[in-house]
Amino acid sequence: MQLWQEMEQEGMEELLFCHDPGSGLKAVVAIHSTVLGPALGGCRCWTYASEEDAIRDAIQLARGMTYKSAVSGLPYGGGKAVVWNIPTEWKVSNSPAQSQSQAIPSFPVKNVMDSDQLIIPNTNTGRAHIFRALGRFLERLNGRYITGLDLGTTSTDMDQIRLETAYVTDMTGSLGAQDDFTAEMTAYGVYAGIVTSLRHQGIATLQGIPIAVQGLGKVGYALCRHLHVAGARLIVADVVPDRVQRALVQFSGATSADPAHIHAADCKVFAPCALGGVLTPASVEELRCSIVAGAANNQLSQRQLVIGRMQARGILYAPDYVLNAGGIISTAYELEGAQPDTIRQKVAGIADTLSAVYRAAATSGISTVDAADQLAEARLSGKTPRS
């Protein structure tokens, strides 16, 4: 991995490697842009095959957050924090267990900080101290980045970060931490986008429309609920069999598919709602839908090649960062003190944003992905990053 080349290619402002010997924290904070405002994006705790994979994921997700905020008209930039996967209960050592060279990638990095906090004795739970340590690093950024929930983190983790900095959302008691509110808003935005996409193809109702949903986590399951109420015929898949069984019981008429091959299901809409990279040069040739519209981030494994093949095959693609912006819209308006009804109205605006993308693509003869990028970049141009 050529770090500086990667940062230049993705337009990154800052990449911060964090190591705290006392707690064992190893994390990377990626700030893509602060042109429109503070970088906003969740904190992910995940298992990666390598440190480079974790860094690349942070960079790509941070860039996606910039474009998601910009195209949605929000006064925020994009960022992401990634914490190397940790046990729920991790006893910390009362002497530094790792050296700085072990905590950062093998390629040279100038911007690395080590915590100067006292070593925490191993009589306490390690996880709490890891996230408190992360909070100290975020505090040093002076508001350039605001974090929140993401894969593998909880409101309790955010509570620990809050002990060290105010630049965090989704703490216990917030809307983002209550009853899966953020996931519900993300699903509602995807649902609105599916309705808009069908209307773009001249279909006014979801009644009887076959829709294949890949991934039945919080967002995917909530999306299925919206689609089922509207009368869609669901085809569902997940790598966790219990989730599939629950959906088959809850949504009458639903059928299941192999999660590795659901993209090839005979359907009108394919909704990828699991991890990214599902649309590859091989899988796009197997699609039997006319619309791809789902909640997953970074769906295109090889962007230009995949989107070109979908265009050639007449498949309408709803850009992922336009469609799944409900979560960031929810967080942004909660930061302003908005209530749930107002937030839901703002999320519903994803339909108008997606319609604008489709119009721009048709008018300019470009892909929907390029049209979305142009709309976002028009907001980003002419402004300068926050210092």
Buried (B, 14 or more C-beta within 10 A) or exposed (E): EEBEEBBEEBEBBBBBBBBBBBBBBBBBBBBBBBBBBBBBBBBBBBEBEEBBBBBBBBBBBBBBBBBBBBBBBBEBBBBBBBBBEBEEEBBBBEEBEBEEEEBBBEEEBEEBBBBEBEBBEBEEBBBBBBBBBBBBBBBEBEBBBBBBBBBBBBBEBBBBBBEBBEBBBBBEEBBBBBEBBBBBBBBBBBBBBBBBBBBBEEBEEBEEBBBBBBBBBBBBBBBBBBBBEBEBBBBBBBEEEEBBEBBBEEBEEBBBBEBEEBBBBEBBBBBBBBBBBBBBEEBBEEBBBBBBBBBBBBBBBBBEEBBBBBBEEEBBBBBBBBBBBBBBBBBBBBBEEBEBEEBBEBBBBBBEBBBBBBEBBEEEEBBBBBBBBBBBEEBBEEEEBBE
